Amino acid sequence: MTLPTPEDPARAPIWDNYATAQTSQASLGLIPDHAYAVGVEVKGRHLRLRFQLSRLTEDDEEDMNDIVSELEALVAQEIYVDYSYELTDHPRLDPHDGIRWIYATKAK
């Protein structure tokens, strides 16, 4: 893989980076209380927010829906945004899972 440089940024995965940055912005102040990890899976015009939670509460669901709404407001109308979550005992992050993780915490 050839990485981008300041002289040649065209090699950067521009859309993926943009979607990741907008996901970070959309998440400010809204990370669910029981989240171990938050990420975004970018598949063209489909952005799927991925949450790993220790448990699920109504407040957590509200926060996830709010992040979706915020992200939708930050990207074009032709972009489809949804989310999925999994309940787990600890964060499980893999740099090869196709998810761009923007938040992770130690196991609680």
Beta strands, then each sheet from edge to edge (+ up, - down):
strand 1: 35-43
strand 2: 46-53
strand 3: 80-87
strand 4: 99-104
sheet 1: 3+ 2+ 1- 4+
end
